[in-house]
Amino acid sequence: MAHSPVQSAGTSPAKTALTAGQTYAWCACGRSITQPFCDGSHQGTGIDPVVFTAEADTEVWLCLCKRTLSALTCDGSHKKQPDNE
């Protein structure tokens, strides 16, 4: 089954504080208003958020361009986008 196109939610990552033991849902579709986290806007797109539990209190750079190959964290893929050259 095909899914709707993934939308970019930004051209740089979001520095995000995570709390150990807390569960998060990273938006994978790019439609959420509460980026980088899911607000349910993916309903009907065939794209599900990436749900994870933080293992430690930490700060991470979460992807907003939605093209990262390391789902969740920024891998620099936004630098390869035409609108960021």
PyMOL Python script that loads the backbone (N, CA, C, O; Angstrom):
from pymol import cmd

cmd.read_pdbstr("""\
ATOM      1  N   MET A   1       0.837  -1.180   0.000  1.00  0.00           N
ATOM      2  CA  MET A   1       0.000   0.000   0.000  1.00  0.00           C
ATOM      3  C   MET A   1       0.882   1.243   0.000  1.00  0.00           C
ATOM      4  O   MET A   1       1.776   1.368   0.836  1.00  0.00           O
ATOM      5  N   ALA A   2       0.640   2.152  -0.920  1.00  0.00           N
ATOM      6  CA  ALA A   2       1.388   3.398  -0.997  1.00  0.00           C
ATOM      7  C   ALA A   2       0.918   4.358   0.088  1.00  0.00           C
ATOM      8  O   ALA A   2      -0.214   4.282   0.564  1.00  0.00           O
ATOM      9  N   HIS A   3       1.804   5.249   0.460  1.00  0.00           N
ATOM     10  CA  HIS A   3       1.421   6.247   1.451  1.00  0.00           C
ATOM     11  C   HIS A   3       1.538   7.641   0.846  1.00  0.00           C
ATOM     12  O   HIS A   3       2.129   7.821  -0.218  1.00  0.00           O
ATOM     13  N   SER A   4       0.976   8.610   1.530  1.00  0.00           N
ATOM     14  CA  SER A   4       1.056  10.004   1.103  1.00  0.00           C
ATOM     15  C   SER A   4       2.507  10.465   1.124  1.00  0.00           C
ATOM     16  O   SER A   4       3.332   9.889   1.834  1.00  0.00           O
ATOM     17  N   PRO A   5       2.824  11.497   0.353  1.00  0.00           N
ATOM     18  CA  PRO A   5       4.197  12.013   0.381  1.00  0.00           C
ATOM     19  C   PRO A   5       4.565  12.560   1.760  1.00  0.00           C
ATOM     20  O   PRO A   5       3.729  13.127   2.464  1.00  0.00           O
ATOM     21  N   VAL A   6       5.815  12.379   2.123  1.00  0.00           N
ATOM     22  CA  VAL A   6       6.339  12.937   3.367  1.00  0.00           C
ATOM     23  C   VAL A   6       6.607  14.413   3.115  1.00  0.00           C
ATOM     24  O   VAL A   6       7.149  14.782   2.073  1.00  0.00           O
ATOM     25  N   GLN A   7       6.231  15.253   4.062  1.00  0.00           N
ATOM     26  CA  GLN A   7       6.451  16.693   3.938  1.00  0.00           C
ATOM     27  C   GLN A   7       7.598  17.124   4.837  1.00  0.00           C
ATOM     28  O   GLN A   7       7.737  16.626   5.954  1.00  0.00           O
ATOM     29  N   SER A   8       8.413  18.041   4.358  1.00  0.00           N
ATOM     30  CA  SER A   8       9.468  18.612   5.185  1.00  0.00           C
ATOM     31  C   SER A   8       8.829  19.579   6.171  1.00  0.00           C
ATOM     32  O   SER A   8       7.948  20.358   5.805  1.00  0.00           O
ATOM     33  N   ALA A   9       9.272  19.529   7.417  1.00  0.00           N
ATOM     34  CA  ALA A   9       8.744  20.434   8.437  1.00  0.00           C
ATOM     35  C   ALA A   9       9.760  21.507   8.790  1.00  0.00           C
ATOM     36  O   ALA A   9       9.517  22.323   9.678  1.00  0.00           O
ATOM     37  N   GLY A  10      10.890  21.512   8.108  1.00  0.00           N
ATOM     38  CA  GLY A  10      11.915  22.508   8.388  1.00  0.00           C
ATOM     39  C   GLY A  10      13.189  22.207   7.640  1.00  0.00           C
ATOM     40  O   GLY A  10      13.349  21.127   7.071  1.00  0.00           O
ATOM     41  N   THR A  11      14.096  23.166   7.644  1.00  0.00           N
ATOM     42  CA  THR A  11      15.350  23.010   6.910  1.00  0.00           C
ATOM     43  C   THR A  11      16.549  22.835   7.829  1.00  0.00           C
ATOM     44  O   THR A  11      17.695  22.865   7.379  1.00  0.00           O
ATOM     45  N   SER A  12      16.285  22.653   9.110  1.00  0.00           N
ATOM     46  CA  SER A  12      17.348  22.362  10.064  1.00  0.00           C
ATOM     47  C   SER A  12      16.752  21.540  11.195  1.00  0.00           C
ATOM     48  O   SER A  12      15.533  21.536  11.368  1.00  0.00           O
ATOM     49  N   PRO A  13      17.581  20.841  11.975  1.00  0.00           N
ATOM     50  CA  PRO A  13      17.056  19.992  13.042  1.00  0.00           C
ATOM     51  C   PRO A  13      16.584  20.808  14.248  1.00  0.00           C
ATOM     52  O   PRO A  13      16.891  21.993  14.374  1.00  0.00           O
ATOM     53  N   ALA A  14      15.835  20.150  15.123  1.00  0.00           N
ATOM     54  CA  ALA A  14      15.335  20.781  16.340  1.00  0.00           C
ATOM     55  C   ALA A  14      16.093  20.226  17.543  1.00  0.00           C
ATOM     56  O   ALA A  14      16.055  19.023  17.803  1.00  0.00           O
ATOM     57  N   LYS A  15      16.786  21.110  18.283  1.00  0.00           N
ATOM     58  CA  LYS A  15      17.466  20.688  19.506  1.00  0.00           C
ATOM     59  C   LYS A  15      16.384  20.406  20.538  1.00  0.00           C
ATOM     60  O   LYS A  15      15.572  21.278  20.849  1.00  0.00           O
ATOM     61  N   THR A  16      16.375  19.182  21.068  1.00  0.00           N
ATOM     62  CA  THR A  16      15.277  18.720  21.913  1.00  0.00           C
ATOM     63  C   THR A  16      15.790  18.039  23.165  1.00  0.00           C
ATOM     64  O   THR A  16      16.645  17.156  23.095  1.00  0.00           O
ATOM     65  N   ALA A  17      15.270  18.449  24.311  1.00  0.00           N
ATOM     66  CA  ALA A  17      15.613  17.812  25.584  1.00  0.00           C
ATOM     67  C   ALA A  17      14.694  16.619  25.800  1.00  0.00           C
ATOM     68  O   ALA A  17      13.474  16.731  25.685  1.00  0.00           O
ATOM     69  N   LEU A  18      15.290  15.481  26.112  1.00  0.00           N
ATOM     70  CA  LEU A  18      14.529  14.265  26.387  1.00  0.00           C
ATOM     71  C   LEU A  18      14.706  13.884  27.852  1.00  0.00           C
ATOM     72  O   LEU A  18      15.759  14.115  28.445  1.00  0.00           O
ATOM     73  N   THR A  19      13.662  13.298  28.423  1.00  0.00           N
ATOM     74  CA  THR A  19      13.677  12.875  29.817  1.00  0.00           C
ATOM     75  C   THR A  19      13.717  11.357  29.894  1.00  0.00           C
ATOM     76  O   THR A  19      12.908  10.683  29.256  1.00  0.00           O
ATOM     77  N   ALA A  20      14.639  10.818  30.660  1.00  0.00           N
ATOM     78  CA  ALA A  20      14.793   9.369  30.804  1.00  0.00           C
ATOM     79  C   ALA A  20      13.471   8.724  31.197  1.00  0.00           C
ATOM     80  O   ALA A  20      12.779   9.195  32.099  1.00  0.00           O
ATOM     81  N   GLY A  21      13.131   7.639  30.506  1.00  0.00           N
ATOM     82  CA  GLY A  21      11.927   6.877  30.806  1.00  0.00           C
ATOM     83  C   GLY A  21      10.657   7.406  30.163  1.00  0.00           C
ATOM     84  O   GLY A  21       9.625   6.737  30.199  1.00  0.00           O
ATOM     85  N   GLN A  22      10.715   8.605  29.572  1.00  0.00           N
ATOM     86  CA  GLN A  22       9.521   9.168  28.931  1.00  0.00           C
ATOM     87  C   GLN A  22       9.408   8.662  27.498  1.00  0.00           C
ATOM     88  O   GLN A  22      10.409   8.541  26.793  1.00  0.00           O
ATOM     89  N   THR A  23       8.184   8.369  27.075  1.00  0.00           N
ATOM     90  CA  THR A  23       7.927   7.894  25.723  1.00  0.00           C
ATOM     91  C   THR A  23       7.548   9.074  24.836  1.00  0.00           C
ATOM     92  O   THR A  23       6.761   9.938  25.225  1.00  0.00           O
ATOM     93  N   TYR A  24       8.118   9.091  23.650  1.00  0.00           N
ATOM     94  CA  TYR A  24       7.893  10.159  22.674  1.00  0.00           C
ATOM     95  C   TYR A  24       7.450   9.548  21.354  1.00  0.00           C
ATOM     96  O   TYR A  24       7.713   8.375  21.090  1.00  0.00           O
ATOM     97  N   ALA A  25       6.777  10.339  20.524  1.00  0.00           N
ATOM     98  CA  ALA A  25       6.394   9.918  19.175  1.00  0.00           C
ATOM     99  C   ALA A  25       6.909  10.986  18.208  1.00  0.00           C
ATOM    100  O   ALA A  25       6.347  12.077  18.119  1.00  0.00           O
ATOM    101  N   TRP A  26       7.986  10.658  17.483  1.00  0.00           N
ATOM    102  CA  TRP A  26       8.585  11.570  16.514  1.00  0.00           C
ATOM    103  C   TRP A  26       7.749  11.583  15.250  1.00  0.00           C
ATOM    104  O   TRP A  26       7.439  10.527  14.699  1.00  0.00           O
ATOM    105  N   CYS A  27       7.384  12.756  14.791  1.00  0.00           N
ATOM    106  CA  CYS A  27       6.593  12.899  13.565  1.00  0.00           C
ATOM    107  C   CYS A  27       7.433  12.475  12.363  1.00  0.00           C
ATOM    108  O   CYS A  27       8.512  13.020  12.132  1.00  0.00           O
ATOM    109  N   ALA A  28       6.940  11.512  11.605  1.00  0.00           N
ATOM    110  CA  ALA A  28       7.645  11.032  10.421  1.00  0.00           C
ATOM    111  C   ALA A  28       7.018  11.549   9.125  1.00  0.00           C
ATOM    112  O   ALA A  28       7.611  11.419   8.054  1.00  0.00           O
ATOM    113  N   CYS A  29       5.819  12.137   9.220  1.00  0.00           N
ATOM    114  CA  CYS A  29       5.115  12.580   8.016  1.00  0.00           C
ATOM    115  C   CYS A  29       5.371  14.046   7.684  1.00  0.00           C
ATOM    116  O   CYS A  29       5.220  14.455   6.532  1.00  0.00           O
ATOM    117  N   GLY A  30       5.758  14.842   8.684  1.00  0.00           N
ATOM    118  CA  GLY A  30       6.024  16.256   8.477  1.00  0.00           C
ATOM    119  C   GLY A  30       4.808  17.154   8.635  1.00  0.00           C
ATOM    120  O   GLY A  30       4.920  18.369   8.470  1.00  0.00           O
ATOM    121  N   ARG A  31       3.655  16.592   8.948  1.00  0.00           N
ATOM    122  CA  ARG A  31       2.416  17.372   9.022  1.00  0.00           C
ATOM    123  C   ARG A  31       2.093  17.920  10.413  1.00  0.00           C
ATOM    124  O   ARG A  31       1.264  18.822  10.538  1.00  0.00           O
ATOM    125  N   SER A  32       2.715  17.405  11.432  1.00  0.00           N
ATOM    126  CA  SER A  32       2.398  17.790  12.805  1.00  0.00           C
ATOM    127  C   SER A  32       2.691  19.263  13.074  1.00  0.00           C
ATOM    128  O   SER A  32       3.708  19.793  12.628  1.00  0.00           O
ATOM    129  N   ILE A  33       1.811  19.908  13.792  1.00  0.00           N
ATOM    130  CA  ILE A  33       2.027  21.294  14.202  1.00  0.00           C
ATOM    131  C   ILE A  33       2.944  21.339  15.422  1.00  0.00           C
ATOM    132  O   ILE A  33       3.533  22.380  15.714  1.00  0.00           O
ATOM    133  N   THR A  34       3.070  20.228  16.132  1.00  0.00           N
ATOM    134  CA  THR A  34       3.887  20.176  17.347  1.00  0.00           C
ATOM    135  C   THR A  34       5.257  19.551  17.066  1.00  0.00           C
ATOM    136  O   THR A  34       5.754  18.766  17.874  1.00  0.00           O
ATOM    137  N   GLN A  35       5.872  19.894  15.927  1.00  0.00           N
ATOM    138  CA  GLN A  35       7.185  19.369  15.545  1.00  0.00           C
ATOM    139  C   GLN A  35       8.186  19.547  16.672  1.00  0.00           C
ATOM    140  O   GLN A  35       8.160  20.568  17.359  1.00  0.00           O
ATOM    141  N   PRO A  36       9.061  18.587  16.876  1.00  0.00           N
ATOM    142  CA  PRO A  36       9.299  17.405  16.059  1.00  0.00           C
ATOM    143  C   PRO A  36       8.434  16.212  16.444  1.00  0.00           C
ATOM    144  O   PRO A  36       8.662  15.094  15.983  1.00  0.00           O
ATOM    145  N   PHE A  37       7.440  16.459  17.293  1.00  0.00           N
ATOM    146  CA  PHE A  37       6.624  15.350  17.785  1.00  0.00           C
ATOM    147  C   PHE A  37       5.280  15.259  17.086  1.00  0.00           C
ATOM    148  O   PHE A  37       4.789  16.239  16.527  1.00  0.00           O
ATOM    149  N   CYS A  38       4.696  14.086  17.123  1.00  0.00           N
ATOM    150  CA  CYS A  38       3.441  13.766  16.467  1.00  0.00           C
ATOM    151  C   CYS A  38       2.247  14.394  17.199  1.00  0.00           C
ATOM    152  O   CYS A  38       2.193  14.407  18.429  1.00  0.00           O
ATOM    153  N   ASP A  39       1.299  14.909  16.418  1.00  0.00           N
ATOM    154  CA  ASP A  39       0.040  15.400  16.980  1.00  0.00           C
ATOM    155  C   ASP A  39      -1.160  14.667  16.390  1.00  0.00           C
ATOM    156  O   ASP A  39      -2.305  15.069  16.594  1.00  0.00           O
ATOM    157  N   GLY A  40      -0.886  13.577  15.649  1.00  0.00           N
ATOM    158  CA  GLY A  40      -1.951  12.785  15.051  1.00  0.00           C
ATOM    159  C   GLY A  40      -2.303  13.194  13.629  1.00  0.00           C
ATOM    160  O   GLY A  40      -3.202  12.605  13.029  1.00  0.00           O
ATOM    161  N   SER A  41      -1.617  14.186  13.078  1.00  0.00           N
ATOM    162  CA  SER A  41      -1.910  14.673  11.725  1.00  0.00           C
ATOM    163  C   SER A  41      -1.636  13.637  10.639  1.00  0.00           C
ATOM    164  O   SER A  41      -2.056  13.818   9.495  1.00  0.00           O
ATOM    165  N   HIS A  42      -0.945  12.565  10.978  1.00  0.00           N
ATOM    166  CA  HIS A  42      -0.616  11.522  10.003  1.00  0.00           C
ATOM    167  C   HIS A  42      -1.812  10.622   9.679  1.00  0.00           C
ATOM    168  O   HIS A  42      -1.742   9.833   8.737  1.00  0.00           O
ATOM    169  N   GLN A  43      -2.882  10.723  10.422  1.00  0.00           N
ATOM    170  CA  GLN A  43      -4.040   9.847  10.220  1.00  0.00           C
ATOM    171  C   GLN A  43      -4.457   9.845   8.750  1.00  0.00           C
ATOM    172  O   GLN A  43      -4.696  10.900   8.162  1.00  0.00           O
ATOM    173  N   GLY A  44      -4.539   8.670   8.173  1.00  0.00           N
ATOM    174  CA  GLY A  44      -4.953   8.501   6.785  1.00  0.00           C
ATOM    175  C   GLY A  44      -3.833   8.626   5.771  1.00  0.00           C
ATOM    176  O   GLY A  44      -4.078   8.480   4.574  1.00  0.00           O
ATOM    177  N   THR A  45      -2.600   8.893   6.217  1.00  0.00           N
ATOM    178  CA  THR A  45      -1.492   9.057   5.273  1.00  0.00           C
ATOM    179  C   THR A  45      -0.756   7.753   5.005  1.00  0.00           C
ATOM    180  O   THR A  45      -0.059   7.627   3.998  1.00  0.00           O
ATOM    181  N   GLY A  46      -0.908   6.781   5.903  1.00  0.00           N
ATOM    182  CA  GLY A  46      -0.142   5.546   5.781  1.00  0.00           C
ATOM    183  C   GLY A  46       1.255   5.688   6.360  1.00  0.00           C
ATOM    184  O   GLY A  46       2.073   4.777   6.224  1.00  0.00           O
ATOM    185  N   ILE A  47       1.542   6.808   7.000  1.00  0.00           N
ATOM    186  CA  ILE A  47       2.850   7.062   7.624  1.00  0.00           C
ATOM    187  C   ILE A  47       2.640   7.109   9.128  1.00  0.00           C
ATOM    188  O   ILE A  47       1.824   7.891   9.616  1.00  0.00           O
ATOM    189  N   ASP A  48       3.360   6.287   9.862  1.00  0.00           N
ATOM    190  CA  ASP A  48       3.233   6.248  11.312  1.00  0.00           C
ATOM    191  C   ASP A  48       4.396   6.972  11.977  1.00  0.00           C
ATOM    192  O   ASP A  48       5.499   6.997  11.431  1.00  0.00           O
ATOM    193  N   PRO A  49       4.165   7.561  13.145  1.00  0.00           N
ATOM    194  CA  PRO A  49       5.257   8.185  13.878  1.00  0.00           C
ATOM    195  C   PRO A  49       6.220   7.117  14.396  1.00  0.00           C
ATOM    196  O   PRO A  49       5.878   5.936  14.456  1.00  0.00           O
ATOM    197  N   VAL A  50       7.405   7.540  14.761  1.00  0.00           N
ATOM    198  CA  VAL A  50       8.387   6.642  15.361  1.00  0.00           C
ATOM    199  C   VAL A  50       8.287   6.837  16.873  1.00  0.00           C
ATOM    200  O   VAL A  50       8.623   7.901  17.393  1.00  0.00           O
ATOM    201  N   VAL A  51       7.824   5.808  17.567  1.00  0.00           N
ATOM    202  CA  VAL A  51       7.641   5.875  19.013  1.00  0.00           C
ATOM    203  C   VAL A  51       8.897   5.318  19.683  1.00  0.00           C
ATOM    204  O   VAL A  51       9.394   4.253  19.314  1.00  0.00           O
ATOM    205  N   PHE A  52       9.402   6.060  20.676  1.00  0.00           N
ATOM    206  CA  PHE A  52      10.608   5.624  21.387  1.00  0.00           C
ATOM    207  C   PHE A  52      10.560   6.108  22.830  1.00  0.00           C
ATOM    208  O   PHE A  52       9.843   7.051  23.163  1.00  0.00           O
ATOM    209  N   THR A  53      11.336   5.445  23.676  1.00  0.00           N
ATOM    210  CA  THR A  53      11.478   5.829  25.075  1.00  0.00           C
ATOM    211  C   THR A  53      12.913   6.279  25.303  1.00  0.00           C
ATOM    212  O   THR A  53      13.860   5.566  24.972  1.00  0.00           O
ATOM    213  N   ALA A  54      13.063   7.464  25.868  1.00  0.00           N
ATOM    214  CA  ALA A  54      14.400   7.999  26.137  1.00  0.00           C
ATOM    215  C   ALA A  54      15.085   7.153  27.202  1.00  0.00           C
ATOM    216  O   ALA A  54      14.493   6.844  28.237  1.00  0.00           O
ATOM    217  N   GLU A  55      16.321   6.784  26.944  1.00  0.00           N
ATOM    218  CA  GLU A  55      17.082   5.967  27.885  1.00  0.00           C
ATOM    219  C   GLU A  55      17.791   6.807  28.941  1.00  0.00           C
ATOM    220  O   GLU A  55      18.176   6.293  29.991  1.00  0.00           O
ATOM    221  N   ALA A  56      17.965   8.095  28.664  1.00  0.00           N
ATOM    222  CA  ALA A  56      18.663   8.983  29.601  1.00  0.00           C
ATOM    223  C   ALA A  56      18.160  10.408  29.417  1.00  0.00           C
ATOM    224  O   ALA A  56      17.581  10.737  28.381  1.00  0.00           O
ATOM    225  N   ASP A  57      18.377  11.245  30.413  1.00  0.00           N
ATOM    226  CA  ASP A  57      18.128  12.670  30.250  1.00  0.00           C
ATOM    227  C   ASP A  57      19.214  13.177  29.315  1.00  0.00           C
ATOM    228  O   ASP A  57      20.402  13.065  29.617  1.00  0.00           O
ATOM    229  N   THR A  58      18.814  13.730  28.192  1.00  0.00           N
ATOM    230  CA  THR A  58      19.798  14.147  27.191  1.00  0.00           C
ATOM    231  C   THR A  58      19.189  15.170  26.250  1.00  0.00           C
ATOM    232  O   THR A  58      17.974  15.371  26.238  1.00  0.00           O
ATOM    233  N   GLU A  59      20.037  15.812  25.465  1.00  0.00           N
ATOM    234  CA  GLU A  59      19.592  16.681  24.391  1.00  0.00           C
ATOM    235  C   GLU A  59      20.014  16.034  23.080  1.00  0.00           C
ATOM    236  O   GLU A  59      21.135  15.543  22.945  1.00  0.00           O
ATOM    237  N   VAL A  60      19.095  16.043  22.114  1.00  0.00           N
ATOM    238  CA  VAL A  60      19.361  15.466  20.800  1.00  0.00           C
ATOM    239  C   VAL A  60      18.892  16.444  19.730  1.00  0.00           C
ATOM    240  O   VAL A  60      18.091  17.341  19.992  1.00  0.00           O
ATOM    241  N   TRP A  61      19.403  16.254  18.537  1.00  0.00           N
ATOM    242  CA  TRP A  61      18.962  17.045  17.384  1.00  0.00           C
ATOM    243  C   TRP A  61      18.027  16.160  16.563  1.00  0.00           C
ATOM    244  O   TRP A  61      18.476  15.242  15.877  1.00  0.00           O
ATOM    245  N   LEU A  62      16.726  16.441  16.635  1.00  0.00           N
ATOM    246  CA  LEU A  62      15.741  15.641  15.916  1.00  0.00           C
ATOM    247  C   LEU A  62      15.485  16.236  14.531  1.00  0.00           C
ATOM    248  O   LEU A  62      15.376  17.451  14.366  1.00  0.00           O
ATOM    249  N   CYS A  63      15.395  15.357  13.557  1.00  0.00           N
ATOM    250  CA  CYS A  63      15.225  15.740  12.157  1.00  0.00           C
ATOM    251  C   CYS A  63      13.869  16.404  11.923  1.00  0.00           C
ATOM    252  O   CYS A  63      12.841  15.939  12.416  1.00  0.00           O
ATOM    253  N   LEU A  64      13.886  17.499  11.161  1.00  0.00           N
ATOM    254  CA  LEU A  64      12.643  18.150  10.729  1.00  0.00           C
ATOM    255  C   LEU A  64      12.430  18.038   9.223  1.00  0.00           C
ATOM    256  O   LEU A  64      11.303  18.180   8.749  1.00  0.00           O
ATOM    257  N   CYS A  65      13.499  17.785   8.460  1.00  0.00           N
ATOM    258  CA  CYS A  65      13.325  17.676   7.008  1.00  0.00           C
ATOM    259  C   CYS A  65      12.685  16.344   6.625  1.00  0.00           C
ATOM    260  O   CYS A  65      12.176  16.189   5.515  1.00  0.00           O
ATOM    261  N   LYS A  66      12.713  15.384   7.550  1.00  0.00           N
ATOM    262  CA  LYS A  66      12.092  14.055   7.394  1.00  0.00           C
ATOM    263  C   LYS A  66      12.784  13.198   6.341  1.00  0.00           C
ATOM    264  O   LYS A  66      12.199  12.232   5.850  1.00  0.00           O
ATOM    265  N   ARG A  67      14.017  13.537   5.989  1.00  0.00           N
ATOM    266  CA  ARG A  67      14.764  12.757   5.009  1.00  0.00           C
ATOM    267  C   ARG A  67      15.962  12.033   5.624  1.00  0.00           C
ATOM    268  O   ARG A  67      16.743  11.404   4.909  1.00  0.00           O
ATOM    269  N   THR A  68      16.108  12.118   6.936  1.00  0.00           N
ATOM    270  CA  THR A  68      17.220  11.456   7.610  1.00  0.00           C
ATOM    271  C   THR A  68      17.184   9.953   7.370  1.00  0.00           C
ATOM    272  O   THR A  68      16.110   9.356   7.293  1.00  0.00           O
ATOM    273  N   LEU A  69      18.327   9.361   7.255  1.00  0.00           N
ATOM    274  CA  LEU A  69      18.411   7.911   7.097  1.00  0.00           C
ATOM    275  C   LEU A  69      18.523   7.226   8.454  1.00  0.00           C
ATOM    276  O   LEU A  69      18.526   5.998   8.539  1.00  0.00           O
ATOM    277  N   SER A  70      18.616   8.028   9.521  1.00  0.00           N
ATOM    278  CA  SER A  70      18.740   7.474  10.870  1.00  0.00           C
ATOM    279  C   SER A  70      17.492   7.764  11.700  1.00  0.00           C
ATOM    280  O   SER A  70      17.590   8.020  12.900  1.00  0.00           O
ATOM    281  N   ALA A  71      16.344   7.726  11.079  1.00  0.00           N
ATOM    282  CA  ALA A  71      15.042   8.030  11.685  1.00  0.00           C
ATOM    283  C   ALA A  71      15.112   8.560  13.102  1.00  0.00           C
ATOM    284  O   ALA A  71      15.538   7.860  14.021  1.00  0.00           O
ATOM    285  N   LEU A  72      14.721   9.712  13.257  1.00  0.00           N
ATOM    286  CA  LEU A  72      14.687  10.527  14.474  1.00  0.00           C
ATOM    287  C   LEU A  72      15.750  11.603  14.421  1.00  0.00           C
ATOM    288  O   LEU A  72      15.440  12.788  14.296  1.00  0.00           O
ATOM    289  N   THR A  73      17.010  11.189  14.517  1.00  0.00           N
ATOM    290  CA  THR A  73      18.070  12.179  14.669  1.00  0.00           C
ATOM    291  C   THR A  73      18.578  12.675  13.320  1.00  0.00           C
ATOM    292  O   THR A  73      18.556  11.958  12.320  1.00  0.00           O
ATOM    293  N   CYS A  74      19.027  13.904  13.325  1.00  0.00           N
ATOM    294  CA  CYS A  74      19.541  14.537  12.113  1.00  0.00           C
ATOM    295  C   CYS A  74      20.828  13.851  11.655  1.00  0.00           C
ATOM    296  O   CYS A  74      21.724  13.584  12.455  1.00  0.00           O
ATOM    297  N   ASP A  75      20.902  13.575  10.356  1.00  0.00           N
ATOM    298  CA  ASP A  75      22.132  13.024   9.786  1.00  0.00           C
ATOM    299  C   ASP A  75      22.712  13.960   8.727  1.00  0.00           C
ATOM    300  O   ASP A  75      23.611  13.581   7.978  1.00  0.00           O
ATOM    301  N   GLY A  76      22.187  15.190   8.673  1.00  0.00           N
ATOM    302  CA  GLY A  76      22.679  16.176   7.716  1.00  0.00           C
ATOM    303  C   GLY A  76      21.977  16.147   6.373  1.00  0.00           C
ATOM    304  O   GLY A  76      22.360  16.892   5.471  1.00  0.00           O
ATOM    305  N   SER A  77      20.961  15.310   6.211  1.00  0.00           N
ATOM    306  CA  SER A  77      20.260  15.199   4.937  1.00  0.00           C
ATOM    307  C   SER A  77      19.653  16.525   4.493  1.00  0.00           C
ATOM    308  O   SER A  77      19.511  16.755   3.292  1.00  0.00           O
ATOM    309  N   HIS A  78      19.288  17.406   5.430  1.00  0.00           N
ATOM    310  CA  HIS A  78      18.699  18.688   5.073  1.00  0.00           C
ATOM    311  C   HIS A  78      19.677  19.560   4.274  1.00  0.00           C
ATOM    312  O   HIS A  78      19.257  20.443   3.526  1.00  0.00           O
ATOM    313  N   LYS A  79      20.947  19.315   4.433  1.00  0.00           N
ATOM    314  CA  LYS A  79      21.960  20.091   3.714  1.00  0.00           C
ATOM    315  C   LYS A  79      21.999  19.723   2.232  1.00  0.00           C
ATOM    316  O   LYS A  79      22.541  20.469   1.417  1.00  0.00           O
ATOM    317  N   LYS A  80      21.425  18.573   1.889  1.00  0.00           N
ATOM    318  CA  LYS A  80      21.427  18.088   0.505  1.00  0.00           C
ATOM    319  C   LYS A  80      20.146  18.472  -0.237  1.00  0.00           C
ATOM    320  O   LYS A  80      19.983  18.112  -1.402  1.00  0.00           O
ATOM    321  N   GLN A  81      19.240  19.194   0.415  1.00  0.00           N
ATOM    322  CA  GLN A  81      17.981  19.578  -0.197  1.00  0.00           C
ATOM    323  C   GLN A  81      18.177  20.832  -1.041  1.00  0.00           C
ATOM    324  O   GLN A  81      18.933  21.724  -0.654  1.00  0.00           O
ATOM    325  N   PRO A  82      17.501  20.912  -2.197  1.00  0.00           N
ATOM    326  CA  PRO A  82      17.650  22.069  -3.102  1.00  0.00           C
ATOM    327  C   PRO A  82      17.383  23.411  -2.422  1.00  0.00           C
ATOM    328  O   PRO A  82      18.033  24.402  -2.754  1.00  0.00           O
ATOM    329  N   ASP A  83      16.442  23.464  -1.480  1.00  0.00           N
ATOM    330  CA  ASP A  83      16.108  24.719  -0.823  1.00  0.00           C
ATOM    331  C   ASP A  83      17.122  25.115   0.244  1.00  0.00           C
ATOM    332  O   ASP A  83      16.971  26.163   0.872  1.00  0.00           O
ATOM    333  N   ASN A  84      18.144  24.303   0.460  1.00  0.00           N
ATOM    334  CA  ASN A  84      19.137  24.577   1.491  1.00  0.00           C
ATOM    335  C   ASN A  84      20.539  24.716   0.900  1.00  0.00           C
ATOM    336  O   ASN A  84      21.523  24.778   1.637  1.00  0.00           O
ATOM    337  N   GLU A  85      20.629  24.762  -0.401  1.00  0.00           N
ATOM    338  CA  GLU A  85      21.945  24.843  -1.049  1.00  0.00           C
ATOM    339  C   GLU A  85      22.369  26.288  -1.202  1.00  0.00           C
ATOM    340  O   GLU A  85      23.449  26.562  -1.725  1.00  0.00           O
TER     341      GLU A  85
END
""", "prot")
cmd.dss("prot")
cmd.show_as("cartoon", "prot")
cmd.util.cbc("prot")
cmd.orient("prot")
